[in-house]
Amino acid sequence: MKLKWLGHSCFLITSETGLRIMTDPYSIVGGIYYSPVNESADIVTVSHDHLDHNNIAAVQGKPEIITGSGTRTAKGVQFRGIASHHDEAKGKERGANTIFCLTVDGIRLCHLGDLGHELSREEIAQIGNVDVLLIPIGGSFTIDAKVATKVGDDLKPKVIVPMHYKTPKCDFPIAGVDDFLAGKKNVKKLNSSDIEFKADKLPQATEIIVLQPAL
């Protein structure tokens, strides 16, 4: 499985057979200065209906769209959507959020969307085992570094990939990646936007991988 960070919360997941899954394609809106999404995909997941996450029209091809909670199979891949919230007030401030879990090439991946709160025991149980966790860390609109650390400790993934944080191309009033990395071990900062994972070669202890946005 190949994972490519396009920017913000948008990733392109490519299976060994060439199936392409995109998460949360962004629009170029206030504070977002990444280049426009220009990739094609077979499937697109949308965690919530905000402009920096739901730009389905930008995705090339004719992708199948996955939204909301519940279990659904698309092109042979099962997606499990877990209802959550964009804030600590059960959605009263910023609305609903969907966590997506899927397995590609034997690797269990979880995209937390714009999670805005600690996970409950029930949510942790619904998510289950995680190999690769895509987690927002910037705060303000999502969980911050402290809560993201707690979520990572709760889920115990093999790999954590931070997303939704301040970069030179994201001028939202949120924190950068360093707040989340402070004091942590097993951190790898790659000079690349993509990485390939093999199910039988995942790290034993949780590893944090920082990618560079492709766009």
C-alpha positions, 0 to 999 in steps of 0.5 A: 500500500502506498500513502501519499499526503496531498495536503491538509487532511487529503491523502491518496491511498494506492493498493498493490492492484492500483486501486486509488482511494482519496480522503477529504479533498480540499478546496482552495479557501481562506487559509488553504494555499495548497495547489488544487487537487489534481489526482484521480481516484476510484473512491473518495471518503468525506469525513464531513461537509466543510469546504476544506474536506469535501471538494469531490468535484476536484477529483478526476475520474468518476469516484464512488463517494463514501460518507457517513457512519455504517459499513459499506463496500466499494470496489472490494474494500470495506469502509467502516464509518464511525460517528463522532464530532467536530468539537467537544460539545457533541457537534453543537459548535462545528457539527458531525465528523466521520472516522473511516476505517478500511483495510488495504493490502492487509493494512488496517488504516484509520482516518480520523477526519476533523475529530474534535474530542477524545475517543470514548471507550465505545469509539475505541472499540468500534475502531479496533486494531489500527496499523496506520493512523491519520490524525489531526493535531493542529487544535482550534478546529480539531484535537490538539497535540495533547489530545492527539497524543492521548488518542494515539495512546488509546489506539496504539497504532503501528504508524501515526501520520499527522495531518491538519496542522499549520504549514507554509501552505496552510495559514489556519490559526492552528499549531504546527507539527512540532507541538505534537512531536515534542518529547516523542520517540521513533519520529521520522521526518521524510523529505517526501510526500509518499511512503509505502507500507507492507503488512509484514514489515510494519514497526513493532513500536509506534512510529510517527512519520511526518510527510511533506505535502505533495501539493 
